[in-house]
Amino acid sequence: MIFVLIVVIAGFLSWGLFLFLEKGKKDEKSEEASLVKENSVGAETKNNTLVDYDLYVMSKKEWLFNFCLAAGFLFFVAYVFYRNIFLSLLVIPLAFFYPRLKTKEIIAKRKKELSLQFKEALYALSSSLMAGRSVESAFKESLKDLSLLYPDPQISIIQEFTYIMRRIAMNETIEEVLTDFAQRAHLEDLDSFVDVFVISKRTGGNIVEIIKNTSVIIGDKLQIEQEIDTILAQRKLEQKILNIMPIAMLLLLAWTTEDYMEPVFTTLEGRFIMTVAVLLLGLAAYLSKKIMTIEV
């Protein structure tokens, strides 16, 4: 009975923590959205505002899908360890945190794709500038090259270069447009490129050489990241298998030696041991993911 009370309290605490964090997240989103709106005058997307790549809002359908996926997984794991439907239902509120974690993964993936696309854009810009075009004309020509490389008009770099051309046509300077792009992209490589580009444009530096060197540096960095991902691919698979193995072993033992395992599922001491095991498995999964995450 004491154990059930502890689990109930933990469930309410997790729900309260989620509501508290969600309130802070909404305040932060509204503040960031206002900043994006101020920095995005004269440009449009489907939602009448430019994309901030550090922000992503799930649709209701997407949020519900991820919540149900996490709730089903948590219920399954809890039932495997406790063999009690009531206790398994009490861990479902923790599923409210999964959509936020999934949102962070989506943001990281989107920014990584944008970084790769930006590298290709720099190659196209460098070629156009070496052919003797002005900076503004080079951006226009690069958009045509990128359209061939990425036929989908919804690709981020295609949309961004389209916005750049629109704003240049509205007599905005290329420095202002690129600075706005960098502020929304939140990419270190792009920030460095824009800073150097703006300074060189004002002081009469060699723009062609800057873009060429930047594309080489970003290309080398992305190549190193791809090599690291290739090396870690097998280790990540092993990590996932090791995370699943305890659950599989427990299912096997519960199925083959039901009488032997019964005290673990029915006694207070057994459930306490299972709770410790679940916490240790969660900690191991978290640490292994942290170790496998290597930033260049």
LUMVO-417444 format. One line per 3 residues: their letters; for each residue x, y, z of N, C-alpha, C. Coordinates in pm, whole numbers. Each point is the difference from the previous one (the first is absolute). Example, Ala and Ser with C-alpha at 12.3 -4.5 7.8 and 13.67 -1.06 7.14 Angstrom:
BEGIN
as) 1319:-569:780:-89:119:0:90:120:0  -35:105:-72:82:119:6:-77:109:73 .
This chain:
BEGIN
mif) 83:-121:0:-83:121:0:87:126:0  110:-6:76:92:114:4:61:23:-138  33:-113:-65:61:12:-134:-97:65:-98 .
vli) -128:-39:7:-101:59:-89:-12:149:25  3:39:129:-9:142:35:119:78:-57  118:-60:8:120:66:-54:-13:20:-150 .
vvi) -49:-104:-70:-15:9:-145:-105:105:-38  -109:7:78:-104:100:-28:57:142:17  75:20:108:61:131:23:97:35:-111 .
agf) 79:-100:-42:95:23:-110:-73:37:-128  -117:-64:-24:-77:32:-120:-50:144:2  -52:44:115:-48:138:11:114:101:-9 .
lsw) 115:-35:59:115:88:-8:48:16:-144  3:-110:-75:42:7:-141:-99:84:-82  -128:-14:30:-101:80:-70:16:149:33 .
glf) 23:31:128:20:139:39:126:59:-60  108:-80:-4:124:47:-61:-19:27:-147  -76:-86:-67:-26:21:-143:-76:130:-23 .
lfl) -104:25:80:-78:123:-17:87:123:26  87:-8:100:88:114:31:95:28:-116  62:-106:-52:93:18:-112:-73:46:-125 .
ekg) -121:-50:-20:-77:38:-119:-36:148:6  -31:51:118:-32:141:14:122:85:-33  118:-40:52:122:73:-31:34:-7:-148 .
kkd) -28:-115:-62:28:-16:-142:-89:92:-83  -128:15:38:-91:87:-75:44:145:10  43:41:120:47:138:16:124:25:-84 .
eks) 90:-99:-2:122:15:-79:-31:5:-149  -95:-83:-43:-37:-3:-142:-60:133:-43  -88:55:83:-64:127:-37:103:111:-9 .
eea) 99:-2:89:104:104:-2:88:-14:-123  38:-125:-32:85:-23:-117:-76:29:-129  -129:-35:-1:-81:25:-119:-10:149:-30 .
slv) -10:80:105:-8:145:-21:131:54:-57  112:-58:46:130:43:-53:14:-39:-147  -45:-121:-34:7:-44:-139:-84:89:-90 .
ken) -118:39:51:-88:85:-80:63:136:-26  69:55:100:64:129:-16:114:-5:-100  70:-115:-5:116:-13:-88:-37:-51:-139 .
svg) -128:-17:-27:-40:-65:-125:-94:87:-83  14:131:8:-86:90:-75:28:-14:-149  -106:-9:-79:16:-4:-145:15:-138:-57 .
aet) -2:-107:83:15:-136:-52:-121:-81:44  -34:-103:-82:-121:-76:28:25:-147:-22  -73:-80:77:-10:-143:-22:-146:-36:8 .
knn) -29:-128:11:-139:-42:9:-67:58:124  77:16:108:-56:53:123:27:149:15  38:67:-110:26:144:-1:113:40:93 .
tlv) 92:-89:29:118:32:78:112:-93:-40  124:48:12:113:-83:-35:24:-106:107  70:-102:-40:24:-113:90:114:31:94 .
dyd) -22:-24:128:109:1:98:37:-146:23  123:-37:-34:38:-141:1:25:-55:139  -10:84:102:6:-48:137:-139:-23:58 .
lyv) -103:23:-81:-137:-18:45:-72:-100:-90  -80:-86:62:-83:-93:-77:-124:-31:83  -115:24:-57:-127:-24:69:-70:-117:-68 .
msk) -22:-107:76:-67:-117:-55:-148:29:-24  -52:-61:-103:-144:4:-21:-68:-89:105  -129:20:19:-72:-80:100:7:-149:-33 .
kew) -10:-31:-128:5:-139:-41:138:-59:27  105:75:-30:136:-47:23:28:-15:149  -46:98:78:21:-7:145:-72:-121:59 .
lfn) -124:-22:-44:-78:-112:52:65:-133:-37  54:-10:-122:65:-123:-43:121:-31:88  85:101:24:119:-22:82:-35:-29:145 .
fcl) -106:66:50:-43:-27:137:-49:-144:14  -83:-44:-94:-52:-136:5:111:-103:-15  98:31:-85:113:-90:-18:78:-16:131 .
aag) 28:112:66:73:-4:126:-83:-66:110  -131:31:4:-87:-58:102:-8:-151:-14  -11:-47:-124:-5:-144:-23:130:-69:42 .
flf) 113:64:-32:130:-58:37:17:-3:152  -35:109:67:13:6:145:-91:-101:69  -122:-13:-52:-93:-98:58:55:-141:-16 .
fva) 55:-29:-117:55:-134:-27:116:-31:94  93:95:12:117:-22:85:-42:-14:146  -91:86:45:-46:-8:139:-71:-132:28 .
yvf) -77:-47:-97:-71:-126:21:97:-117:4  106:7:-82:100:-106:1:68:-8:136  27:115:61:74:2:127:-90:-17:122 .
yrn) -129:37:-10:-87:-6:118:-115:-99:-13  -37:-35:-122:-113:-91:-24:-126:47:74  -24:132:-8:-116:59:65:-51:113:-89 .
ifl) -124:-14:-47:-55:98:-92:-14:137:65  -40:2:128:-18:127:69:133:76:13  103:-69:41:132:64:11:52:42:-136 .
sll) -31:-77:-103:46:33:-135:-68:126:-52  -126:18:38:-72:121:-43:55:125:68  55:-15:118:49:116:75:123:65:-63 .
vip) 74:-73:-84:121:57:-61:-30:71:-131  -124:-11:-48:-35:60:-129:19:152:-2  -26:75:111:23:145:-5:141:40:-43 .
laf) 98:-89:20:137:30:-44:9:15:-152  -100:-55:-71:0:8:-146:-17:144:-49  -48:90:87:-16:139:-39:135:65:-32 .
fyp) 108:-55:51:133:59:-23:57:-42:-136  -50:-110:-56:61:-51:-123:-17:93:-120  -117:61:-23:-11:92:-114:104:112:3 .
rlk) 35:48:121:102:104:9:137:-55:-41  32:-122:43:127:-62:-40:3:-23:-151  -114:-43:-53:-8:-23:-145:15:131:-75 .
tke) -54:108:54:14:132:-63:147:40:-8  76:-24:106:143:32:-1:73:-81:-106  -38:-127:-16:62:-83:-103:-31:53:-140 .
iia) -124:43:-21:-39:54:-130:77:127:-31  15:87:102:74:126:-19:145:-29:-35  62:-94:72:140:-34:-27:18:-57:-140 .
krk) -94:-86:-43:7:-59:-133:-19:106:-108  -94:92:23:-26:106:-99:120:93:-16  65:33:112:117:87:-6:118:-70:-66 .
kel) 12:-131:21:107:-75:-65:-21:-3:-151  -124:-20:-42:-31:0:-143:26:139:-61  -36:104:73:23:137:-49:149:27:-14 .
slq) 80:-50:92:145:18:-8:57:-65:-125  -47:-121:-30:45:-70:-121:-45:74:-126  -123:50:1:-50:75:-115:74:132:-17 .
fke) 36:63:110:74:126:-7:138:-21:-61  60:-113:28:130:-30:-62:-13:-6:-152  -106:-67:-48:-22:-7:-145:-27:139:-57 .
aly) -70:83:76:-29:136:-45:129:81:-13  93:-20:92:127:71:-7:81:-43:-123  -4:-127:-34:68:-47:-122:-58:70:-123 .
als) -134:9:-3:-66:65:-114:34:149:-4  1:66:116:35:142:7:143:24:-45  90:-85:45:140:15:-36:19:-11:-151 .
ssl) -68:-96:-61:12:-17:-146:-54:121:-75  -112:54:47:-60:116:-67:88:124:14  58:20:118:87:117:21:129:-11:-80 .
mag) 52:-121:-11:123:-19:-78:-25:24:-149  -126:-11:-42:-35:27:-139:-13:150:-27  16:84:104:0:144:-18:-130:69:34 .
rsv) -95:-72:59:-128:62:34:11:80:130  -90:93:17:-8:74:127:-59:-92:106  7:45:125:-51:-83:111:-149:-26:-15 .
esa) -77:104:-31:-145:-15:-15:-34:-93:-116  71:15:-112:-24:-87:-115:43:-143:30  105:-15:80:47:-133:35:-104:-75:83 .
fke) -69:71:90:-105:-64:79:-115:-44:-90  -34:83:-97:-109:-35:-91:36:-122:-83  124:-6:-50:44:-113:-80:13:-126:87 .
slk) 42:19:125:13:-115:90:-134:-63:30  -104:83:5:-134:-53:23:-41:-95:-112  37:34:-124:-32:-89:-113:75:-132:13 .
dls) 129:8:39:78:-123:17:-54:-86:113  -39:63:109:-54:-75:113:-135:-62:-33  -77:66:-85:-129:-56:-41:18:-129:-78 .
lly) 110:-10:-73:30:-124:-71:46:-109:96  74:41:102:50:-96:98:-109:-46:95  -90:94:37:-111:-30:90:-130:39:-70 .
pdp) -62:-93:-74:-122:33:-77:-118:41:88  -4:-47:125:-112:30:88:8:146:45  -99:82:-33:4:143:40:-13:22:150 .
qis) -37:-104:76:-14:15:145:132:-23:74  106:-33:-74:132:-16:63:41:134:63  58:-6:118:28:121:77:88:99:-75 .
iiq) 108:-47:-61:94:92:-66:-63:64:-123  -91:-72:-68:-70:58:-114:-91:113:47  -72:-23:108:-88:103:54:81:121:46 .
eft) 112:-24:68:80:111:52:59:84:-113  50:-64:-105:57:75:-112:-111:74:-76  -118:-58:-3:-113:70:-62:-33:126:79 .
yim) -1:-10:134:-25:117:85:109:105:-19  122:-47:-13:113:93:-19:-20:82:-128  -39:-69:-107:-21:70:-127:-116:98:9 .
rri) -106:-38:70:-115:90:15:39:126:76  77:-18:106:36:115:83:102:89:-69  87:-59:-81:92:81:-80:-78:83:-101 .
amn) -106:-63:-58:-84:73:-95:-76:115:67  -15:-7:133:-67:107:76:102:101:54  119:-2:-62:106:97:30:61:-17:140 .
eti) -7:-122:54:73:-27:124:141:-44:-36  95:32:84:140:-36:-29:23:-148:27  97:-56:-69:30:-141:16:51:-28:142 .
eev) 67:99:61:50:-18:136:-115:-17:99  -104:82:-15:-115:-9:91:-72:-133:-16  -15:-43:-123:-73:-124:-27:76:-120:57 .
ltd) 131:-5:-24:79:-113:49:9:1:153  7:118:59:3:8:146:-129:-54:60  -113:33:-62:-129:-52:46:-5:-152:-14 .
faq) 52:-51:-111:5:-144:-23:82:-69:109  116:57:32:87:-59:102:-65:2:137  -73:107:32:-67:11:130:-108:-106:16 .
rah) -63:-37:-111:-106:-100:8:52:-142:-10  114:-20:-68:52:-135:-22:69:-56:124  66:87:77:71:-42:122:104:-108:-32 .
led) 75:21:-108:108:-89:-38:133:73:15  93:-64:67:130:64:26:72:33:-130  -3:-93:-95:69:22:-127:-60:118:-76 .
lds) -131:7:0:-68:109:-70:26:134:68  1:1:132:30:124:73:139:51:-34  97:-91:-2:138:39:-30:11:52:-143 .
fvd) -67:-68:-92:5:41:-140:-60:140:-18  -115:25:61:-67:129:-16:83:112:61  61:-26:117:83:103:63:117:39:-92 .
vfv) 67:-100:-53:114:28:-88:-46:64:-131  -115:-47:-51:-53:53:-125:-35:148:14  -69:35:109:-41:139:22:121:91:13 .
isk) 100:-43:76:121:82:18:73:17:-133  12:-108:-76:72:7:-128:-76:85:-102  -133:-9:3:-80:79:-94:17:150:27 .
rtg) 9:36:128:14:140:35:142:52:-22  98:-88:18:140:45:-10:63:-33:-135  -77:-64:-89:53:-31:-132:88:-124:-4 .
gni) -32:-101:82:77:-124:2:-31:-89:-120  74:-109:-9:-17:-95:-111:-116:-94:33  -120:35:-49:-119:-78:30:10:-141:-57 .
vei) 54:-12:-119:11:-131:-66:85:-94:84  113:49:48:90:-84:78:-62:-38:134  -74:95:58:-66:-28:129:-102:-113:-15 .
ikn) -85:11:-102:-103:-102:-20:64:-134:-35  106:2:-79:68:-124:-38:61:-67:123  69:75:82:63:-56:120:-105:-50:100 .
tsv) -109:76:14:-105:-41:92:-65:-131:-43  -26:-15:-130:-60:-124:-50:92:-119:23  132:21:-13:96:-108:23:1:-40:148 .
iig) -1:100:89:3:-27:144:-126:-74:44  -118:49:-45:-125:-66:37:-6:-140:-59  48:-16:-123:2:-132:-62:86:-98:77 .
dkl) 118:44:45:88:-86:80:-66:-37:133  -66:98:61:-66:-26:128:-112:-104:-17  -82:16:-103:-108:-95:-25:53:-139:-33 .
qie) 113:-6:-71:61:-129:-32:47:-71:127  58:75:93:42:-58:128:-120:-52:77  -109:77:0:-122:-44:69:-54:-128:-62 .
qei) 3:-11:-132:-49:-121:-66:89:-120:32  130:22:8:91:-109:36:-25:-46:143  -25:95:91:-29:-37:138:-131:-78:9 .
dti) -101:44:-75:-128:-71:-1:16:-142:-53  86:-17:-102:25:-133:-56:68:-90:102  97:56:72:72:-78:101:-92:-40:115 .
laq) -90:91:38:-88:-24:114:-127:-77:-35  -24:-24:-129:-124:-65:-42:-16:-136:66  107:-81:0:-8:-132:61:-16:9:151 .
rkl) 70:95:61:-10:17:145:-140:45:41  -62:85:-81:-137:44:30:-98:-117:-8  22:-89:-98:-85:-118:-11:18:-90:122 .
eqk) 125:-18:42:27:-79:119:-63:64:124  3:132:6:-61:72:112:-150:-29:6  -69:6:-115:-144:-27:-2:-30:-143:41 .
iln) 83:-94:-45:-21:-141:35:17:-21:150  105:61:57:26:-14:143:-111:64:83  -61:107:-51:-111:62:72:-125:-87:0 .
imp) -16:-78:-106:-118:-87:-12:20:-134:70  125:-47:9:29:-132:53:-58:-25:141  13:94:97:-56:-28:133:-151:-25:-4 .
iam) -70:75:-84:-145:-20:-11:-29:-137:-60  76:-37:-103:-19:-131:-63:33:-113:97  107:15:78:37:-102:97:-107:-16:109 .
lll) -55:113:45:-104:-6:101:-125:-69:-53  -36:29:-125:-115:-68:-62:25:-150:-10  122:-36:-38:34:-142:-14:-7:-71:135 .
law) 57:62:105:-3:-61:132:-142:-11:54  -81:105:-22:-137:-3:48:-82:-106:-72  34:-29:-123:-75:-99:-79:45:-141:33 .
tte) 129:-22:18:53:-136:21:-1:-41:147  16:97:91:5:-32:144:-99:89:75  -127:-19:-30:-102:88:55:-8:-9:152 .
dym) 6:-122:56:-9:-16:144:121:62:70  115:-13:-61:123:53:59:-1:154:2  -57:61:-103:0:146:-11:-119:67:68 .
epv) -97:-79:44:-121:58:57:26:93:119  89:-36:95:25:92:114:52:137:-43  70:5:-112:53:128:-48:-113:93:-40 .
ftt) -110:-54:-50:-112:81:-48:-107:25:106  2:-75:108:-109:9:96:41:58:135  124:-17:41:44:49:131:51:143:-8 .
leg) -2:68:114:48:138:6:149:7:-28  76:-95:54:144:-2:-24:32:-21:-147  -76:-91:-64:22:-28:-141:-28:121:-87 .
rfi) -108:71:29:-33:118:-79:100:114:24  51:6:122:104:101:27:125:-30:-82  38:-126:-7:117:-39:-81:-24:30:-148 .
mtv) -122:-27:-47:-34:30:-139:5:149:-28  -43:80:97:5:146:-17:145:47:-14  87:-53:86:142:34:-9:57:-44:-135 .
avl) -41:-120:-47:49:-49:-129:-44:91:-115  -126:45:4:-50:90:-104:78:131:-1  25:56:118:75:126:9:142:-17:-53 .
llg) 63:-112:34:136:-25:-48:4:-19:-151  -101:-68:-54:-6:-19:-146:-22:134:-71  -86:85:58:-21:133:-58:127:84:5 .
laa) 72:-6:111:126:73:13:103:-52:-100  5:-131:-17:95:-58:-96:-31:42:-143  -130:4:-34:-39:43:-135:35:147:-22 .
yls) -22:83:102:32:143:-11:151:22:-17  81:-67:82:145:17:-7:57:-52:-132  -52:-113:-46:49:-55:-127:-31:92:-117 .
kki) -118:64:3:-34:95:-106:90:123:5  31:47:122:90:113:15:139:-32:-53  47:-121:29:134:-40:-45:7:-9:-152 .
mti) -110:-45:-60:-3:-17:-145:-21:131:-75  -34:106:71:-20:130:-65:131:78:1  58:13:-118:128:68:-15:-19:118:-94 .
ev) 30:120:48:-13:120:-81:137:43:-51  2:44:-127:125:43:-62:5:152:2 .
